[in-house]
Amino acid sequence: MSYDLRGNWAGFADTHSPLYKRPHDQWAYEKLNVNDGLQLWVDMGCSPKKLVVGIPFYGRTYTLSRGNNNYNLGTYINKEAGGGDPGPYTNATGFLAYYEICTEVMNKDAGWTKQWDEQGKVPYTYKGTQWIGYEDPESVQIKMDWIKSKGYAGAMTWAIDMDDFHGLCGPKNPLIHILHANMKSYEVPEPTVTTTPRPEWARPPSTKSSDSTKPASTTKRPDEWEPSTTKRPGTPSRRPPSTTSSQGPAVPSTSVPSAATTTATPAANPTTASNSNEIDYPTECKGDFMPHQDCDKYYRCVHGKAMVFSCKPGLIFNTGSSVCDWPSNADRERCKEA
């Protein structure tokens, strides 16, 4: 998503998808451009052939401060206005589709002045107190050439319905045709740059995916405990339990119960039962949720110590989904009879 890099929220008028750094870019905005943003991904270890560059088919609009006749990039705006005037079709303050912009710019009687951001390689236009930064066929073609020169994976857009699909300013759908013409025969080259993977200590922790059955990342933290059993699809997502109150239903219902607890006590060294389904019952912290020898109990790591928690009556701890679940859903055979 290499757009919306500027907007009314910034407090000044500017193009929102500049390709390169401009002279007026300072502080946090110095590297807030498409080229430097993609390069940051590469510098942090991402291969160029995995990066798809976003192209906006819309513009960000602004209302300038009253009496401000400076139309240069970075000029003062009336931030309280929330952006430029709404368009006739999108009807959104601070936002215009390309087909709403190009019709105004092409109409010589409308009074709009079009300018070019020399370093950012994108156009902008203004009239009275209204100022718009956007993309046009020339700027999109420049980005296509840049993508191929960098060996990136390709291009995407937000959004196709904001192109000039009626051909009000010339041929129909000019922007998406440029994307198609450049990407249809483009073969992503093997990277010529060497990327250095981020060290283990600098990687963010793995998170659960939307179906809560597997981590969204394949990278496992060194201290992360992982059950040996196969996780079931459709299992409920994990909810952090409280040490003072109970969560989840007290009486079984048609809904899937969530993690619930009563009291927490320091973990003793458990003796592994003979019918443990090969679960490695921990004696020290190996992750956030860890299985207990008793079906209705589990461990949580609290301030570096394994603490024992209990599920609500009638529920057991599911080691695959890390929630208190119905016995029929147990991933340990002996717990199905609990």
CORNOR-V335099 format. One record per helix or strand of 3 or more residues. SS is the DSSP state (A for helix, B for strand). FROM is the first residue (numbers start at 0). TO is the last residue. Records with the same first field share a line. If there is no record, write none. Layout:
BEGIN
SS=FROM-TO ; FROM-TO
END
This chain:
BEGIN
A=7-9 ; 26-28 ; 33-42 ; 47-49 ; 78-80 ; 97-105 ; 107-109 ; 136-149 ; 159-161 ; 173-182 ; 199-201 ; 326-328 ; 332-336
B=51-55 ; 57-63 ; 94-96 ; 112-116 ; 121-126 ; 129-133 ; 153-157 ; 288-290 ; 296-301 ; 304-309 ; 314-317 ; 322-325
END
